[in-house]
Amino acid sequence: MKTSQSRHSSTKVGILGLGTVGSAVARNLARVPGIKVKRGCDIRRLRFPFPVSHNPKDIINDPEISIVVETMGGISPAKKYILAAINAGKHVVTANKDLIALHMGEILAAARRRGVSVLFEGAVCGGIPILSALQENLSADRIDEIYGIVNGTTNYILSKMTEEGVEFSEALKMAKEKGFAEADPRSDIEGYDASYKAAILAAVAFGAEVKWKDVYREGIEKITAEDILYANEIGYVIKLLAIAKMVDGQLDVRVHPALVAKSHPLANVSENFNAVYVKGFPVGELMFYGPGAGGNPTSSAVISDIVKITNSKYKMQNVKLKQFKMKKIEEIESRYYIRLQAPDRHGVLAGISKAFADKKVSIAAVVQKETVGNLATIVILLHNVAEKNLKAALRVIEKLPVVRRISNVVRIL
């Protein structure tokens, strides 16, 4: 069912969930002519200039409501209500990254069958219109690669570690005090939030069905002030990146920390901001930058989807996602930064170099840092190497009597 109303005709909207994002949508939608919130739904007793129900069916079964906005978050019961709204012939707008990342194919298939739209600009990078750009403005381009900073909490933590030299635990405490980190921040710092967004970006950019469980994920909890300092000394900053590439017909989708050259635009993205870098043809290279979370930025994305649906010239894009092979992390080649500790004595570097050479791993540079007691910190930079070769070499190196421990391994963008 495609609406025939123009942008300025009366369109009635129902909002499921009136928390930070839902209430911002309701508040800011009042400024848009021709669109009205008829009813909201929340389990709390809230006061709004429209009725608030405790029963989602009051919205889903209302024949006057043509667009259902889901800002509840989580999988259950949000998925059930979204599918019920679709089956009732209503368009759906959601900012639910978890749900879209895990169930995009099923939800879009249901929307195609019913002839309605499901839009989710607010699910990735808050107020940055990255999904619309990929679907519309860059629709004639071949997108080759997307990588970016898609989680504001981790970017704030890494920024504070870089700017103030504090350890991870102190930077996390600062993020909580600012309201940028939840009481339980694991979804952010362990990379889950960014992995959901990486899956969505890959699906939209490449029209691909991405199984979230196949997205490789590392968080930032192992990054130390020492890593930040040494990266800075060799011309890099450390960022948590979401990466999506199409390489020889195979998908490469992953999330992990990476050393980013200070000359790269992403290196200067600080605080809790997001940025997404896109490479394509014939467009070349683009970067999208802005606030990645919060009520108002996310509501901007949600409202843009609502307005899009009400436009009579809007063409639904519930594309059928294609199957692609996902590259395993072991097959992917990267450059690497390695920090290890070894006794400060003759023969250490010779033993490490031989282990790397035996596994066809090429060293680009070696720097010996300060010695504490009789232990020296050694920083090694590698040329491009397949992950499986690197892991094989590290298994040998960690058993060498001249190596005390491998402290960290971080990819270089």
N, C-alpha and C positions, 0 to 999 in steps of 0.2 A: 504494500500500500504506500504509494508515494503521495506526499501532500501536494495539493495544487494551490496552496496558499502562497501569496507573495510575502516578501520580508515584512511588509507593513500591515499585513492582515493580522487578525487576532489569532494567536496560537496559544494554547493552554498547556502548561507544563506541570508535571508532578515530580517532586524530589524525594527520593528514598535515602534518608540519612541527612540530618541537619547538624553535623559537627562542624569542624573548622572549614572544610571545603564547601559542604552543602549550604551552610548559612551564608558564606561569601557569595555563592552562586545566587541564592535568593536575593540577597541585598543588592548585588550589582546588576542582576537581571532586571530589576525595577527601573533601571535607567535606559533599557532598550525598548523602543516603541514597538507596539504590536505583539509583544510576547508577555504573557502573564503567568505567574505561578498560581495555579488554582488550589493546589494542596501539597502539603509536605507530610512526611511520615518519619517518626522517631519514637523510640521507646521512652524518652524523657518528656517531661512536661515543659514545653517550650512555648514562648510567646512570639508569634510572627503576625504580620498583617494578612495572613491567610490561614485557613484551618489546618491544624496539625493532627494527623490521625496516628494511632498506634498499630493500625492494620494496613500492610502494603496493598492488600486487595482493594482498598478504597481508592487507590490510585490506578492500579492495573486494570480494574473493571470499570473505571469511569469513562464513558464514551466521549466525553468532551476533551479529555486529555490525550493529545496526540504524540507527545514526547515524554518519555520517562527518563529522568536523570538519576543515576545510581552513584551515590557518594558515601555508601556505607563502608566500603573496604572489605577485604577478606574474601574468602571463597564461599563459605556457607554462612548465612542463607542467600548472599548476594546473587550467586549463579542461578539459584532457583527462581528468584524474582525477575532477573533479567530475561530468562527464557520464557517465563510466564507473560512478561510484557510483550515480548516478540510474538508469542503465539496469540496474544490479544490484538495484534495488528498495530502495535505502537513502535515508533522509532525509539532507540535507546542511545543515550550518551552516558559514558562512564569514565571515571578517572582511576579505575581499579586495575593497577598494573599486575598484581598477582593473578587475578582472574583472567585477564586478557592473555598474559604470557602462558598460562597453563591450559586455557580452554578456548583460544582464539578460533581454531578451526571449527569446533562444534558450534560456537556462538554465531560465527559468520554463515555457516551452513544453514542454521535455523532461520537467520535473517533473510537469506536468499530464498528459501522456501516460502516465506511469508510475504516477501516483497517489501521489507522495511530496511532501514539503515541502522547500523551500529557504529558509532564513532567514539574514539577514545584518545583524542589529542592530549587530554590532561593526564594520561597515564605515564607519559615520558617527558621529563624535564620541565614540568610546571608550565610556565608562561612562554617557553620557547616553542614556536610553531614548527617543530622539526618534522612531524609526521605529515602535516599538510604540504610542506615544501617537497617532501619526497614523493607524495602521491600526486600532486598537482603541478607545482612549478617546475619540478625536475622529472616529470613523467616521460619526457622525450629523451632523457639522458640515460646512458648506461652507468649505473652506480657500481663502482668497483670496491669501494672501501668506506667504512664509517668507523670512526673511533672518537671517544670523547669522555668527558667528566660528567657523569649522569647522577651522581649522588653528592648532595651538598654537605652532608655530615662528614663523610670521609675527606672531602676536599678541605673543609674547615680545619679538621684535625691535622692533616698534612701541611696545610698552610701555616698553622701555628707552630708546628714542629720546625718548619723551615725558617720562619721569621723570628721566632723567639728562642729556638734551640732547646725546647722542652721535650721531655720524653713522651711517648704515646699516652701513658696513663694520665699525665697532667693535661695534655691537649684534649683528651676525652672528657675529663672533668670540666674544662672550660666550655666544651661544646654543650654539655648538659646544663651548665649554668646559663648559657645563652638561649637554651631551648632548641638547639639544633640537633640534639641527640636525645633519644628516648631513654627512659629509665633502664630498659633492656635494649641496648644498642646493637645486638648481634646481627640483626638483619642488614644493618648498614655496614658495620666494620668487617663483617665476614663476607661481604660481597653479594649477599642474596638479593637485596634491592636492585643493585646494578645489573645483576644477571637477568632479572625479570625484564628490565628495560632493554638490555642487549638483545634478548629474544624477540621483543616487539620490534625494535629497530630493524633487525635482520628480516623479519617476516614482511614488514612494510616495504623495505628497500628492495628486496629480491623476490617478493611474492612467494616466499618460502614457508612451508610448514616446519616450524622449529620446535623440537621437543626440548622443553626447558631442562630436563634431566641430562641432556647431552651438552649443555653449555658449560664449558670448563670455568671453574670459579676459584679464585683466591681472594682473601681479604687483606687488610692492612695491619692486622694485629702483630705481625712479625717485624714490621718496619720500626727501626730504632732511630734515636737522635744521631747515632754514629753513622748509620746508612745515609741519613739526610745530609750530614756534614760532608762525608766523602763524595757523595753525588755532586754536591755543590762545588767542591774543589775541582772536579773534572768537567764542570760545565753543564750539570743536569739538575733537575728537580724531580721529585718522585710524586706521581699521581696515580690514583686508582682509575684505570681505563676500562671502558666497555668497548669491545672491538667486534666488528662484523665485516667479513670480507667474502667475496666470491672469487675463488681461485681455481681455474681450470674446471669449472662446473661443480666444484665442491664448496660447501659452506664452512667457513672458519668463524666460529662465534665463541668469544671467551671474555672473562673479566679477571683482571689481575693488576697488581701494582706494576708500574713501569718507570724507568728513568726516561724523562723527556728533556730534550736539549733546551737550554734556556732561550735559544733563538726561535723555538717553535711557539706559535700563538697560544697553545694550550698551557704552556709553562707559566704564563702570567695570569691565569684564571685563579683567583684567590677567594678567601672566605668561603661562604656556602653557595657560591655561584656554580652554574653548570655551563658546559660548552660542548658542542658536537662538531667535529671536523668531517667533512664529506669530500670524497674524491670521485669524480665521474668524468664522462666524456659525452659531449664536447665542453661541458661547463668548466672543467678544471677543478680547482680546490676552493671550498667554501668553509666558513666557520659560523656557527650559530651560537650566540652567547646571551645569557640572561639568568633571571632567578629561576631556580629549578624546583622550588617547593613553596608551600605556604598557601593560605586561603585565597588571597587576591590573585597571585599569578596563576594558580591552578584554575580558579574560577574563570579567568580570562580565556583559558583554553577550552573549558567546558562550554562557556557561552558562545565562543566562536563556532563550535560544533552545532549548537542549537540553532544559531542564525543561519548556518550553512544549510541545514535541513529545511528550514522554512523558505529558503530561496527557491522559487519555482524553476530556476534554471539548473538547480543542483542535480547532478547525475550520481546515483548510488554506486558505491565502489566495493560491494561485498564480493571481492574476487575470490575465486577458488584457489586455495594455496597449493603450490606445487611441491613435489617431493624432491629433495636433494640429499646427496650423501654428505654427512657431517665429517669434517676432518677431525681425527683424534689428536689430542694435544701432543702425543708422542711423535706425530708426523710433522708437526709445525716447526718451522725454522725461525729462530730469533737470535739476536745478540744478547749477551748476558753480563751482568755484574755479579761477582762472587766475592763475599767477604769470609775469610777464614782465619783461624788462629793456629800458629805453629811455633815451636821452640825457635829461638833466635840463634840458629847454628848452621854450619856448613851443610850443603846438600839438600836443604828443604825444597828450594825452587826446582832443582834438578829432578827430584822425585815426583813433584806435582806436574811438571812439564811433560815428563815421560808418560804419566798416566793419561794426560789429555791427548798426547800424540798417538798413543796406542788405540784410542777410541775415535780418532779422526776429528778431534776438537782443536781448533786453531786459536791460540792466544793472541790478542791484539795489544794488550799492555798489562804490566804488573807494577804495582806500587806497594812498597813496604811502609806501613805507617808506624806509629810509636810502639815501643816495646814496654810492656808492663811486667816487671819481674823478669822472667826469662822467656815470656811469650810475646811474639810479634803479631800484629794484625797485618794481613796481606790482602790487598784488593786486586782482583784479577778481572779484566775486561776481555770478553771473547768475541771473535768474529761470528758471523751467522752459522748456526749449527742446529741440527734436528734435536728436539727434546730428548728422544730416546738415546742418542749418542751422548748427550750431556749427562743424563742420569746414569748411564753405564760408567762414564768416567768418574762421576762423583762417588759412586759405590766403591770404586777402587781407592779413590783419594781419601775417603773418610776412614779407611782401614790402614792407611800408611802410618808407620810409627812416627813419622816426622810431622804429622798433622794432628793437632789436639781436637779441633772441631770445625765443621763448616757452619758459620754463623748465619749466613743468609745468601739467598740466590734470588735475584730480581732481573726481570727482562728489561731490555733497552728498546725503546720505540724506534 
